[in-house]
Amino acid sequence: MNETLEVIKRRRSIRNYRPDQITDSELEAILEAAISAPSAMNQQKWHFTVIQNQDVLKRITDLAKEVMKSGPEPMAKRAAEPDFSPFFHAPTVIIVTGDSAGRFVQIDCSLAAQNIVLAAESLDIGSCIMTSPEIIFKSQEGRELMKELGVPEGYAHVCTVALGYKDGDSPPAKPRRKDVIDYIR
Ligand SMILES: Cc1cc2nc3c(=O)[nH]c(=O)nc-3n(C[C@H](O)[C@H](O)[C@H](O)COP(=O)(O)O)c2cc1C
């Protein structure tokens, strides 16, 4: 198997991170991979907000606790845990937003997110794509925070990617369905 296929097969969603930060050159390589993704009609109507500032991450965590406490029972329970972090304490968090008016923007952003996680894995950096932070960024305070962080007007949260060195081994791969492919030959 070549290296690309090995990285694709090896990548797992990581939910345990070491606190030490990834290097700037690793981050730049990952972001270069993000913007190298294809996009419909090459519109590139995506935006990547890279957060490594602990105060901002804490503000988002506090906001998450606030909005999640009135959510469904399992969500409220998770947010009430003393060590709760919406991003599993990852030292780098990338909020991926896309132009709400653009067509196929969700696909474009998802492809960029996939490039992020594959580039990360190729550097032995753990990652997790998450849509659950949507509840944070859809709230009034979340929208204000996104504005403050420089997310362009009219752009909405598509997903958030947690990044950091893995604390321990990657979990084993979850079984993949094999009955989803038809060959018409
Ligand atoms: C669109 C999307 C949304 C996801 N949202 C979350 C999330 O909110 N929280 C989380 O812990 N994992 C999230 N995941 C990760 C999935 O749970 C994970 O990809 C799946 O269980 C397969 O495991 P693997 O990534 O280790 O192969 C998301 C993945 C995708 C593709």
Ligand as a Chemical Component Dictionary entry (heavy atoms), coordinates in Angstrom:
data_LIG
# 
_chem_comp.id                   LIG 
_chem_comp.type                 NON-POLYMER 
_chem_comp.pdbx_formal_charge   0 
_chem_comp.three_letter_code    LIG 
# 
loop_
_chem_comp_atom.comp_id 
_chem_comp_atom.atom_id 
_chem_comp_atom.alt_atom_id 
_chem_comp_atom.type_symbol 
_chem_comp_atom.charge 
_chem_comp_atom.model_Cartn_x 
_chem_comp_atom.model_Cartn_y 
_chem_comp_atom.model_Cartn_z 
_chem_comp_atom.pdbx_ordinal 
LIG C1  C1  C 0 -19.610 15.187 9.777  1  
LIG C2  C2  C 0 -18.956 14.590 11.004 2  
LIG C3  C3  C 0 -19.325 15.055 12.250 3  
LIG C4  C4  C 0 -18.709 14.556 13.396 4  
LIG N1  N1  N 0 -19.007 15.113 14.606 5  
LIG C5  C5  C 0 -18.363 14.657 15.706 6  
LIG C6  C6  C 0 -18.606 15.291 16.960 7  
LIG O1  O1  O 0 -19.365 16.237 17.058 8  
LIG N2  N2  N 0 -17.941 14.814 18.038 9  
LIG C7  C7  C 0 -17.052 13.760 17.949 10 
LIG O2  O2  O 0 -16.478 13.378 18.960 11 
LIG N3  N3  N 0 -16.805 13.136 16.756 12 
LIG C8  C8  C 0 -17.430 13.579 15.633 13 
LIG N4  N4  N 0 -17.173 12.997 14.428 14 
LIG C9  C9  C 0 -16.229 11.866 14.337 15 
LIG C10 C10 C 0 -16.973 10.542 14.076 16 
LIG O3  O3  O 0 -17.583 10.122 15.267 17 
LIG C11 C11 C 0 -15.949 9.489  13.560 18 
LIG O4  O4  O 0 -15.412 9.945  12.353 19 
LIG C12 C12 C 0 -16.573 8.107  13.359 20 
LIG O5  O5  O 0 -17.015 7.556  14.575 21 
LIG C13 C13 C 0 -15.571 7.129  12.736 22 
LIG O6  O6  O 0 -14.420 7.010  13.533 23 
LIG P1  P1  P 0 -12.967 7.373  12.970 24 
LIG O7  O7  O 0 -12.991 8.827  12.540 25 
LIG O8  O8  O 0 -12.031 7.146  14.103 26 
LIG O9  O9  O 0 -12.679 6.489  11.802 27 
LIG C14 C14 C 0 -17.759 13.514 13.271 28 
LIG C15 C15 C 0 -17.405 13.045 12.009 29 
LIG C16 C16 C 0 -17.989 13.595 10.894 30 
LIG C17 C17 C 0 -17.542 13.091 9.528  31 
# 
loop_
_chem_comp_bond.comp_id 
_chem_comp_bond.atom_id_1 
_chem_comp_bond.atom_id_2 
_chem_comp_bond.value_order 
_chem_comp_bond.pdbx_ordinal 
LIG C1  C2  SING 1  
LIG C2  C3  SING 2  
LIG C2  C16 DOUB 3  
LIG C3  C4  DOUB 4  
LIG C4  N1  SING 5  
LIG C4  C14 SING 6  
LIG N1  C5  DOUB 7  
LIG C5  C6  SING 8  
LIG C5  C8  SING 9  
LIG C6  O1  DOUB 10 
LIG C6  N2  SING 11 
LIG N2  C7  SING 12 
LIG C7  O2  DOUB 13 
LIG C7  N3  SING 14 
LIG N3  C8  DOUB 15 
LIG C8  N4  SING 16 
LIG N4  C9  SING 17 
LIG N4  C14 SING 18 
LIG C9  C10 SING 19 
LIG C10 O3  SING 20 
LIG C10 C11 SING 21 
LIG C11 O4  SING 22 
LIG C11 C12 SING 23 
LIG C12 O5  SING 24 
LIG C12 C13 SING 25 
LIG C13 O6  SING 26 
LIG O6  P1  SING 27 
LIG P1  O7  DOUB 28 
LIG P1  O8  SING 29 
LIG P1  O9  SING 30 
LIG C14 C15 DOUB 31 
LIG C15 C16 SING 32 
LIG C16 C17 SING 33 
# 
